Amino acid sequence: MTLQDYFRIIRRRGWIIVLLMVMTAAAAFAFSKLQTPVYKSSVDILVQPARPDFGLAQTAKILLRSYVSYMNTDKRAEAVVNVLGLDRLPAELRSDVTIASDESRLVIQLTVEDTDGDLANDIAQAWTDLFVQWRNAENSLQRKEDQVDAIQLDAPRYSLARPKWKVNVLAGAVLGALIGGVIVFVLEWVESGVVRRPEDIERYLGLPLLGSIPALKIDVSQPHPTGGLPGASPAAWQPATHPSARTPNAHPFNSAVAKPGGTSPGLPPDQEGVGPIEPTLLHPKEGE
């Protein structure tokens, strides 16, 4: 297919792709608005050794994973439930919390998801406070140079986690474009054997087109008043006026006359009779 063929297809069937893009994008937007908003609150906890020692720093990196395991338990979730007085099970609360470590920065990342943004901040703050208190208690048993401190870098802040209606609308539009493209491809494949233009003949047969017969346009909505074919010229369907064409056995000298009491077509009203017309054939006299 040439580039011109692609433009022809887009011009003929591009509305299908646009329509499906609009429909899927609108459906994605409506679906996003019907969803319950879920907010995400995040907080970073820095794990800092007491002295800048390479060995102690390596030890802190190893301890990060153990700290994550300590925080991500049902006991820690139960402690948060008791502190905030939440009406939910520890396992349910733990399912809304994500805890991960970043060894390159010696940071523990804690993320809480909830339908209430302020409550998500409170859960993240309570979880962080319990961990910092535990580390302070552990450091009190260690020498100053062997301590590993836990420092909260910033206060938790929540943001909308889902639904992302802009992303959903964009994804819906892309999906609609793909579905529309498949439909257009199928339609073109089904009609690939239909010849509509002279260029189609040249492409299928590989021969140049020398000429074409134009199609006869007939207006079937307005039939001819005389009973002829629709769309034909009225003059083409007028009865013949030559005497020999009146009847199959007509003679040039024959004519139709009205007997007394009959009615002759074409006569004035004062010369017409009252009886029916009875045509009579007149033959020429001998010798005339």
Secondary structure as the mmCIF struct_conf table of DSSP 4:
data_model
#
loop_
_struct_conf.conf_type_id
_struct_conf.id
_struct_conf.beg_label_comp_id
_struct_conf.beg_label_asym_id
_struct_conf.beg_label_seq_id
_struct_conf.end_label_comp_id
_struct_conf.end_label_asym_id
_struct_conf.end_label_seq_id
HELX_RH_AL_P HELX_RH_AL_P1 LEU A 3 LEU A 34
BEND BEND1 GLN A 35 GLN A 35
HELX_LH_PP_P HELX_LH_PP_P1 THR A 36 PRO A 37
STRN STRN1 VAL A 38 PRO A 49
BEND BEND2 ALA A 50 ARG A 51
HELX_RH_AL_P HELX_RH_AL_P2 PHE A 54 MET A 71
BEND BEND3 ASN A 72 THR A 73
HELX_RH_AL_P HELX_RH_AL_P3 ASP A 74 LEU A 84
TURN_TY1_P TURN_TY1_P1 GLY A 85 GLY A 85
BEND BEND4 ASP A 87 ARG A 88
HELX_RH_AL_P HELX_RH_AL_P4 PRO A 90 SER A 95
TURN_TY1_P TURN_TY1_P2 ASP A 96 ASP A 96
STRN STRN2 VAL A 97 ASP A 102
TURN_TY1_P TURN_TY1_P3 GLU A 103 LEU A 106
STRN STRN3 VAL A 107 ASP A 114
BEND BEND5 THR A 115 ASP A 116
HELX_RH_AL_P HELX_RH_AL_P5 GLY A 117 ASN A 139
TURN_TY1_P TURN_TY1_P4 SER A 140 LEU A 141
BEND BEND6 GLN A 142 GLN A 142
HELX_RH_3T_P HELX_RH_3T_P1 LYS A 144 ASP A 146
STRN STRN4 VAL A 148 GLN A 152
BEND BEND7 ASP A 154 ASP A 154
STRN STRN5 ARG A 157 ARG A 162
HELX_RH_AL_P HELX_RH_AL_P6 TRP A 165 VAL A 190
TURN_TY1_P TURN_TY1_P5 GLU A 191 GLY A 193
BEND BEND8 ARG A 197 ARG A 197
HELX_RH_AL_P HELX_RH_AL_P7 PRO A 198 LEU A 205
BEND BEND9 LEU A 207 LEU A 207
HELX_LH_PP_P HELX_LH_PP_P2 ILE A 213 LYS A 217
TURN_TY1_P TURN_TY1_P6 VAL A 220 SER A 221
BEND BEND10 GLN A 222 GLN A 222
TURN_TY1_P TURN_TY1_P7 PRO A 225 THR A 226
BEND BEND11 GLY A 227 GLY A 227
TURN_TY1_P TURN_TY1_P8 PRO A 230 GLY A 231
HELX_RH_3T_P HELX_RH_3T_P2 PRO A 234 TRP A 237
BEND BEND12 GLN A 238 GLN A 238
HELX_LH_PP_P HELX_LH_PP_P3 PRO A 239 ALA A 240
BEND BEND13 HIS A 242 HIS A 242
HELX_RH_3T_P HELX_RH_3T_P3 PRO A 243 ALA A 245
BEND BEND14 ARG A 246 THR A 247
TURN_TY1_P TURN_TY1_P9 PRO A 248 ASN A 249
TURN_TY1_P TURN_TY1_P10 PRO A 252 PHE A 253
HELX_LH_PP_P HELX_LH_PP_P4 ALA A 258 LYS A 259
TURN_TY1_P TURN_TY1_P11 PRO A 260 GLY A 261
BEND BEND15 GLY A 262 GLY A 262
TURN_TY1_P TURN_TY1_P12 PRO A 265 GLY A 266
HELX_RH_3T_P HELX_RH_3T_P4 PRO A 269 GLN A 271
BEND BEND16 VAL A 274 GLY A 275
HELX_LH_PP_P HELX_LH_PP_P5 LEU A 281 LYS A 285
TURN_TY1_P TURN_TY1_P13 GLU A 286 GLY A 287
#
